[in-house]
Amino acid sequence: MTAEFGDATIQAPLLTEDDAFNSHTILGSIAYRLPAIDKLFGLPMNYFDAFQTLTFEVSLIANTDLGAVTLGC
C-alpha cells in the first residue's frame, strides 16, 4: 500500500524536561521522543499495518535572539 501525505505538517508535542535533560545542545544533539504513531497521526494503529516502511522528514523551530528559525534533520 502506498499513501502520500504530501507536504502535510504534523505538529508533535513540545520538548519535555526529560528531553531537555537528555539533550546535549552544545554538541548539537537534541533528544526527543515522538508519541506513538497512532497518536501522532490521529489514526488507528492498524491503519499502519499495511505499510512496510515509513519515511519522515523532521524539522524543529528554534526560538533564537533573531527570531524563530526552522532547523531540518
SVG drawing of the C-alpha trace seen along z (x, -y; Angstrom):
<svg xmlns="http://www.w3.org/2000/svg" viewBox="-8 -39 38 44">
<polyline fill="none" stroke="black" stroke-width="0.4" points="0.0,0.0 1.3,-3.4 -0.1,-6.6 1.3,-10.1 0.7,-12.6 2.3,-15.2 3.6,-18.2 1.5,-17.5 2.9,-19.1 2.1,-17.3 2.9,-19.2 4.3,-17.0 4.3,-17.9 6.8,-20.3 10.0,-19.0 9.7,-17.8 12.1,-18.3 13.3,-14.7 14.0,-15.5 15.9,-18.6 17.9,-16.7 18.9,-14.0 19.9,-16.6 23.5,-17.9 22.8,-21.1 26.5,-22.4 27.4,-19.4 24.3,-19.9 22.4,-16.9 18.7,-17.1 17.0,-14.1 13.3,-13.9 10.8,-11.1 7.8,-11.2 4.5,-9.9 3.2,-6.6 2.5,-6.8 -1.3,-6.4 -1.3,-9.3 0.9,-11.4 -1.4,-11.0 -4.7,-10.6 -5.3,-7.3 -5.9,-3.8 -2.7,-1.7 -4.0,1.0 -4.0,-1.7 -0.2,-1.4 -0.2,2.4 -0.5,2.0 2.9,0.2 6.2,1.9 8.2,-1.4 7.5,-4.9 9.8,-7.8 9.8,-11.1 11.5,-14.5 11.8,-16.1 12.3,-19.8 12.1,-21.9 11.6,-25.5 14.3,-27.1 13.5,-30.4 16.6,-32.5 17.6,-36.1 17.0,-36.7 13.5,-35.1 12.2,-31.7 14.5,-29.6 13.4,-26.3 16.1,-23.6 15.9,-20.4 17.1,-16.9"/>
</svg>
